[in-house]
Every structure is written in C-alpha cells, then in structure tokens.
Amino acid sequence: MKTKSFITAALMSTVLTTWASTTISIEGTMNEATNPLINYVGRVRFTPEGWASFNYPGTEINADFEGTSLRMSASPMSGFFMVEVDGCKGFKVSFNSQTDSVVSLATALAPGRHSVRIAYCIEGLNRKPEFRGLITDHGCGLLKQQNTRTRKIEFIGNSITCGYGVESSEKTDPFEEATENHYYTYASIVSRSLNAEHTSISRSGIGAYRNYDGPKDGSPDPMPWQYPYTLFNDHSERWDFSKYQPQLVCINIGTNDFSTDNYDARKYEKAYREFLSQVRGYYPDAKIVLLTGPMLGEKENNKQKSILDDIANDFNKKGDANIYRFDFTPQTGELGYGASWHPSMRQQQRMAEELTPYLKSLMNW
C-alpha cells in the first residue's frame, strides 16, 4: 500500500500542473473545515462561513481519511500548498483561479485508511487564504487521526524562515510567490527530521525593532507588535497561546534590523530583550534558542552575535536557564543563492543539517 501511495503521489505531482487552477464540481462527501477530525497546526481563525483563515507560511491542515481519492476546497486565489499523502514526498498544488477552487490531491489509492498533510507554503497577507474542506469518496469520510508527532516547535523569523526565493536559482530574481516555499526551509526540514510539529510565525522584511530599510528610530509594526495576534497585520483577534505550547522556540530575528546601514544597535538590543520576555511570558516552560541567520555581512553579523550572547547570558544569570544561542554559518555563494540573495534550497538544507543535531541534543530528541 505504501508503494502504491507513493506512485499515486508522484503521478499527482506531475498532473497537478494541469488541474491546479481548474474549478471542478464537488462530487463526493464534503468534510467542512470545522470538522473536529481535521487537525490544524498553526494560527487559524474561522470565518462566519466556517472556513479556516490563516496567513502565516507553514500552517498545516492534517487528516486521516478512508477511500480511494481526496480533493481539497479553498477560496479563490488562496495560493500555494505542499501536500504529502501517506507520508510520501511532498508536491505542490495551487489555488490561483479567480473562481471557487477544488483541487485533486490523490486518486487511485488502495481502498482503506490514508493520511494527508497539507502545508501552506507562502505568505498569505495579500492572498487572504481560506480552507473550506476536504472531499472524500461517496460513503467515505474522515477518521480519527493517528498522529505520532508529540514534539512541538515554534520558529519566529523573517524571509529566511518564510522561504523567500528558495525555488529560484538567480540571486537577481525579484520576490515571487511562485518561488517562495516554506516547505524547503531549514525550519520545515528540521521539524521533519525530528518528527515534530512546528508553527512558523514569520514574515519577510520583519525585524525586532526595525523592518527592512526602516527608519533608524524603528518601524511602527515590527515583530513584537504583530506577534500576539492570530493573523499577521490583522489585530481584530488576539491569539490564544494555550492552543499551542511548544517545548522549543527558535527566534531568528535581526537580519532586517541590520540589513541596511541605518540601524541603532542599542535599540535593537532593547527591543529584542523586551520581545524575548514577551515570548517567555507566553511559553514559560519552553527552551528558547536565539539564532543568527546566514545573510548578514561580517560586521553586522558579529554585532548581532555579540548582542544575542549578552542577552542570553543576562537571562541565564537572572534565573532563566532555558535561553540558548546558535549561529548559522554565513552563506558564501558556493551553494548558490535564491531570489534577492536569499538562501538557496541547498543553503537551507545546510542550515538544517547544522541546526538539527544541536536541537536533537538540546532536547534529548
């Protein structure tokens, strides 16, 4: 059955380029987004219609189902998702139709139990994605999920964590949603390697006190201002942090604060300290790792490292022993670049290879 599922998933990755933007009539059993047998990982808000709304990359929709096929319904122009059927290699599907969309995720499966994992792979701020439900065969439906992932991680980051340009191979390419893919980032790779769930509270251009090329005194909407809410740039609903309590939090914020020569290191340090206290308040028992990314030049990279070292040491001295430090190796170009000089797919893989053993040892996983 595993072999047949793998073949099906592989075939689907080929034919979905034809089906991805096609509206298909709904035939089968519609399992609404509010169905309690659907498991979400990430910040989700339900609309009055009962649809799941989200806009952070990496938000997951998970379910077990019976039958020989599966389709997914989403709002028009919801964007791109990565799909794994029965644990096989992920493939991308797109909802880029101007009309209501239904996309086929699997066909010709062996009768019986199957699983699906669907992960949003772009930043949905402009898309306003909404998941409406899963369509199973007539007479079939969803099953109680056999979830084996008990480990939980949260990654807080910027474009590097989002997967900006990771599917591009030219550093001069501009940002495009088609080449952004959180599935291929260090965060996702690490989580798969450790068999962990993860949330990604990430946005391109975001900083601790100053967003990309923002004023020296600071931007009005950096990560600490956005973080407490369910959706990015939407402050109508505060997130309920009791819904997801990770054992591990990785913070990778600072590249944008230092990325242009108009920064105030003292303001960055002050804002970061306050943000770390904010995160600790939400997750009192988690181990928190402060990371530096691979994109900054030597001067700014060393400055950020020094600041984060001081912050971690100070928190440790004041009684918080669960604050840690980790630095990614700066990228050199030997592994290529993604769009706009961002980490390439190979660079993201190297980042994961560096971070995974550290976290595995730290968490005894």
C-alpha positions, 0 to 999 in steps of 0.5 A: 500500500505504501508503494502504491501511495507513493506512485499515486503521489508522484503521478499527482505531482506531475498532473497537478500542473494541469488541474491546479487552477481548474474549478471542478464540481464537488462530487463526493462527501464534503468534510467542512473545515470545522470538522473536529477530525481535521487537525490544524497546526498553526494560527487559524481563525474561522470565518462566519462561513466556517472556513479556516483563515490563516496567513502565516507560511507553514500552517498545516491542515492534517487528516486521516481519511478512508477511500480511494481519492481526496480533493481539497476546497479553498477560496479563490486565489488562496495560493500555494500548498505542499501536500504529502499523502501517506507520508510520501514526498511532498508536491505542490498544488495551487489555488490561483483561479479567480473562481471557487477552487477544488483541487485533486490531491490523490486518486487511485489509492488502495481502498482503506485508511490514508493520511494527508498533510497539507502545508501552506507554503507562502505568505498569505497577507495579500492572498487572504487564504481560506480552507473550506474542506476536504472531499472524500469518496461517496460513503467515505469520510474522515477518521480519527487521526493517528498522529505520532508527532508529540514534539512541538516547535515554534520558529519566529523569523523573517524571509529566511524562515518564510522561504523567500526565493528558495525555488529560484536559482538567480540571486537577481530574481525579484520576490515571487510567490511562485518561488517562495516555499516554506516547505524547503526551509531549514525550519520545515526540514528540521521539524521533519527530521525530528518528527515534530510539529512546528508553527512558523510565525514569520514574515519577510522584511520583519525585524525586532525593532526595525523592518527592512530599510526602516527608519533608524528610530524603528518601524511602527509594526515590527515583530513584537507588535504583530506577534500576539495576534492570530493573523499577521497585520490583522489585530481584530483577534488576539491569539490564544497561546494555550492552543499551542505550547511548544517545548522549543522556540527558535527566534531568528530575528535581526537580519532586517534590523541590520540589513541596511546601514541605518540601524541603532544597535542599542535599540535593537538590543532593547527591543529584542530583550523586551520581545524575548520576555514577551515570548517567555511570558507566553511559553514559560516552560519552553527552551528558547534558542536565539539564532543568527541567520546566514545573510548578514555581512561580517560586521553586522553579523558579529554585532548581532552575535555579540548582542544575542550572547549578552542577552542570553547570558543576562537571562541565564544569570537572572534565573532563566536557564532555558535561553540558548544561542546558535549561529548559522554559518554565513552563506558564501555563494558556493551553494548558490543563492535564491531570489534577492540573495536569499538562501538557496534550497541547498543553503537551507538544507545546510542550515538544517543539517547544522541546526538539527543535531544541536536541537536533537541534543538540546532536547534529548530528541 
